[in-house]
Amino acid sequence: MVFHGASAAAVATAYYRYVDRSELFEKSMKGLSDTLAALKRLISGGIEDRLRPVFDNSQSVTSMILDPGAKQFQESYVSPVGSEEFRNALFAFVQADASTLCDYRRLADLRDKWLFWSRVQSWTCFVALVVECVTLASLFVFAKVASVSVEFTYGLATLAPISILFTCFTAASARMLVLHDRFVTLRKRYASP
């Protein structure tokens, strides 16, 4: 019962630290959002640079449409979208900036995975607190209130759920650290000085 009392205190502390994710999310997501925004600017700037000449040249190309009597005509600009020049410019952008596009996708995936493991960590803390409180309360009721002798094997069996939850919490924390390290590596590449 002493172990469960200490464990309940530790779980309550972890609950206080990890269940309210607002501060943790804000700090982690700020850097991630800034890096994603920098990548968006790089990608959109690269597309703009490659496609600007295509659209600038399209203003000079007009199509003249004559009526059946060939007396009236209408002039309209031809859209470059779908043209060979447009496709070539877009392909040149993809070839030149493929690593930036891949990094953007990788960073978005890292964000989603980090959020998943953060939720796992928070819910594990919450479930551990509930399990530990129920276990401690039931041991107290059996041992003190009902004066029932609690066998040693039952006491050991009550350690299994908290051990499993501790393992899940540790695994989630380790996974979050690995994902954060990958994020930091990408951020260094695109961070502004």
BELBELCOR-V413568 format. One record per pair of residues at least 12 apart in sequence whose C-alpha atoms are under 8 Angstrom apart, sorted by the first residue. I is the first residue (numbers start at 0). J is the second residue. Records with the same first field share a line. If there is no record, write none. Layout:
# BELBELCOR-V413568
I=J / J
This chain:
# BELBELCOR-V413568
0=135 / 138 / 139 / 154
3=131 / 134 / 135
4=135
6=131
7=128 / 131 / 132 / 135
10=124 / 127 / 128 / 131
11=128
13=124
14=121 / 124 / 125 / 128
17=120 / 121 / 124
18=120 / 121 / 122 / 124 / 125
19=121
20=121
30=186
31=106 / 110 / 182 / 186
34=186 / 189 / 190
35=103 / 106 / 107
37=189 / 190
38=99 / 103 / 189
39=103
41=99
42=96 / 99 / 100
45=92 / 96
46=89 / 92
49=88 / 89 / 91 / 92
50=85 / 88 / 89
53=79 / 84 / 85 / 88
54=79
57=76 / 77 / 78 / 79
58=76 / 77
59=76
60=76 / 77
61=74 / 75 / 76 / 77
62=74 / 75 / 76 / 77
63=75
102=185
106=182 / 185
109=178 / 181 / 182
112=178
113=174 / 175 / 178 / 179
116=171 / 172 / 174 / 175
117=171 / 172 / 175
119=168 / 171
120=167 / 168 / 171 / 172
123=164 / 167 / 168
124=164 / 168
126=164
127=161 / 164 / 165
130=160 / 161
131=161
134=157
